[in-house]
Amino acid sequence: MGIEDIPRTIWWEDGKVYLVDQSRLPLQGDLLACNTYEGLCHAIRGMAVRGAPALGVAAALGVALWATTEGASIDDTAEFLSALDRVADEIAGTRPTAVNLAWGAERMKRFAHAHADVELERLREMILQEALDVRAEDEKRNRMIGANGAALLGPGSRVLTHCNAGSLATAYYGTALGVIFSAYEQGKIEGVWVDETRPVLQGARLTAWELKLAGIPFKLIADNVAASIMRAGLVDAVIVGADRIAANGDVANKIGTYGLAVLCKEHGIPFYVAAPTSTVDLTLRSGDEIVIEQRDPREVTGLTVTGIIEPDTPAVSRAFDTLTAAGPYDLPLQKGHQLQIDRKGAAYRFDGWFRVAPPNVEVHNPAFDVTPADYVTAIITERGVARKPYGDALAVACDGSGAIHEL
Ligand code: MRU
């Protein structure tokens, strides 16, 4: 049991992009093989791959996938580059809030245009190598974030985290969880409070799964528990990831993050954000300019269920075989509930959605919120730890001209 037991999130193999389907973890651990960039876009929208840094890697690999498949039949450089731009923009447009998606796509565009004089076949190989570099660099950056953040924690720390900013949300290792992994190795973590993170439950499904594999003690809590454990003196720090950080240090992250930051201020608890500099968007002056993704109302009006049925008697197997003989079987259910059963090897997979709210209710379902910079104790990046006022430190870190100095 250890961090090395956490599977890689996304990788390139046999000319395809492979990813662990996070929409079904941990009850099902399917691998998805994308052989077209459109398939990868579908996986991003359905959150099979999610988390800002992992989305940056997905965008880069998606462009490389196009360049080496559909784009491989184009033999005119100008035509190839303009098609590549369109593909990169389409990938970047799949989800609006995590800037890493656009960052990964833009990096690939810039790279391709900068090497426009290279013969096309060679250029396609170089594009693939650039995408593989994006993936490798992400892991390196996360380990640096982990080390920088661990230095901020004292021995016996009880840390609360929200959503999943773990290995699954990156190429490997994680940002907020990377800090926790690193601090745990240094013997500084007594335990972790894991917010379930309604409505998609990234905390309950993914962070809890990663911490369990890593062997780190944790307790899963409903999101609304945080205030009372803070008041009881059971939380020493909150560490979260970020989807986009504006030039002034305002942070967009999973919905519910802002509430935690406000609670931290009230209880005198440090509120740390751990993110690579690729998450900083210097084109936005403040968080007011960040576009917040609105998601499907059904995430709130019902519960999604998934799992594997392994029949324990031949009679039950025969019944499921009959149901699924002609492919996935939709059980006829009342009140809009849905349940589909499908064959999966010697077992059967079920995927469903069960309504909990009355039909036809109006829903407000933002996937992210913005925490004003004033509530953020420090922003932990691979280049160092920035403190208020964030403007200069973030600008210096992002233009690559130097490390952030701990202020
Ligand atoms: O909707 P998701 O699951 O993609 O949201 C993920 C988050 O909000 C994470 O906290 C953020 O991307 C940082 S991941 C290192």
Residues whose N, C-alpha, C, O or C-beta is under 5 A from the ligand:
A	BS01	MRU	R50 G51 A52 P53 H162 C163 N164 A165 G166 A169 T175 Q202 G241 A242 D243 N253 K254
